[in-house]
Amino acid sequence: MGREVPILTFGVDELTPEVLRQAESVLAEKFFLKGVYAGDFKPPLMGARDGQLLADAMLYHLIKVKPPSAVAILGLTPYDIYSDGLNFVFGIATPAERAALVGYARLVSDDIKLFISRVRKEITHEMGHVFGLEHCTTPGCVMNFSNSLYEVDLKGEDFCPKCREKLNRKLKELGII
């Protein structure tokens, strides 16, 4: 299994280049993986509603196009996304297929440093799920559940020691570290 993670976009905007840089950085720093941009895809419109796109449809597409040699796949979109039963999501992931999607429409801020921090947190969070981590109740852990920007801003960009230990075990099991 390779150490490369294809990164796909579902639509681009003026923030996409910075989001891609941050995704590559997060993958390298926190997961010891190399993010490789794999292109822009037209977002699936199945389930679109009131200006939102169905995250599950995008995640399904990621699973379908994930190369067999890839350890994981990451999708990024500037669109507002939701998942069945939820009004919106910042991202979703499936550990079984090792695929994650982050939508950054709701993370945007006039403060670029705040926006970058939010993007890094959500990419780290969803990739943590990809490698089997669940939501954590340790204050400040990046794996805290976030149902609002306030909650995104409260958590840190790093894993608590317990989550880091679980993640390292999984990465060792996969031969990444």
N, C-alpha and C positions, 0 to 999 in steps of 0.2 A: 504494500500500500504506500502511495506517495505521500509527500509532505505538502503538496500543493493543494490549495483550495481555490477552485474557480469562483470568481465573483461576477455575478450577472446583475445588470440593472434592468428594471422594468420602467423605462422612461428616464429622461435626464432633465436636469434644470441647471441653473447657474451654480448650485451648491454641490452638484454631483462630483466634480473633480476633487473637492475637499473631502467629501464623504468617502470616496474611494481611497484617498491617501490615508484617512483615519482607519478604514477597514484593514488595509494592508499593515498598518502599524500595530493595530490591536492583535491581529492574527500572529504577527511575529513576536510581539512583546509578551503576550499572555498565553499563547498556545503553541509557540515555537513552530509556526506554520508559515508558508509563503503564499500570500494571496496573489492570484493572477487574474487580471481582468479578462473576462471571457465574452464580453459584448453586451449590447443592449437588445432587449427583447420587447416586443409589443406586449403590454400587460393583458392578461386574459380578462375579458369583460364579463364572463359568466358570474352572476351574482352581484354585479355592480348595483349600487343603490345610492341615491341622494349624494352624488359626488364622491362616494367611497368605493373602493375596490375590495373584493373578497380575497383576503390574505391566503385562505386555504387553497384557492385556485392557483395562486402564484407559487405556493409551496409545492403543490402537486407538479407544476411545470418544472420546478427545480429538481425534484426527485427524478422526473423522467429524463432530464438532460444531464444529470450527474454522471461524469465518466466513471467507469468501474474502478479505475485506479485512484480516484480522488478520495481522500480521507473524509472530506465533507464538502458542502457547497453552500455558498452564501448569496442571498439575493438582497438587493437594495432598491428602494423605490421612493420617489418624492411624493407619491400619492398617499392620501389618507386611506388607511386600511381598517378593516374590521374582520372578525371571525365569527362563525356561527354562535349565537347566544351572547355576543358582546357588542356594545355600541362602537367600540374602536379598540385597536391594539397598537402598541408601539412595534411589536414584532411577534413572530411565532416560530416554533422549531419542532422538529421531530428527531429524537435520539435514535429511533429505530432505523431511519433512513439517513441520519446525519445531514440534515438540511435545515437552514434557517433563513428567515426573511426579516428585514427591518425596514419599516416605513418611517421616514423622517419628517413628514409633513407637520406633525404635531410637536416636533422637537425644535422647530425654528425659533430663533430669538434674534433681536436686533444686536445683541451682544454675541459676537462670533465665538468668543471663548466659551461662553455658556452653551451655545449650540454644539460646538465640537465636543465638549464634555458630555453632553446628553447623548450624542451619537455614539461616542466611545463606550459609554455605559450600556446602551441598548445592544450594541454589537457584542460586547463582552457577555452580557446577560444571555442573549439568545444562543451564542456559541457555547456558553456554559451548559445550557439545556441540551445542545447537540451532543455534548460529551457526558450526558447523564446526570447533570446536577439538577436538583429541584429547587423550589423557592426556599429561601433561608430567612430565619427570623433574627439573625444576629444583626444588631444595629450597624448600619453603614455598609454591609456586604452588598456587592453588586448584584447578588442573586436575590435581594429583597424584591418582592412583588411590587410593581408600580401601576397604579390605576389613575395616576394624574401626574402632571408635570411637577407639581410640588413633591410628590414621592420620588420621582426620578432625580430631582435636584437634591433630595435629602441623602440618597445613598452615595457611596463612593464609587470609584472606578475599579476597585480591586476586590478580590475574593477574600473572605475571612479565612483564617488559618484552616478551619475544618473543611470548607469548600475547596480551598487550594489543595489540601491533602487528597481529597476525593478526585479532583481533576487530575492531579499528578499521577495517581494510581491508574486512571483510565488512559492517560497519554502514554504511560509506560507499557500498559497492556497492549496498546496499538503500535508500539515501537517508535513513537514520536520522540520520546525523551528516554 
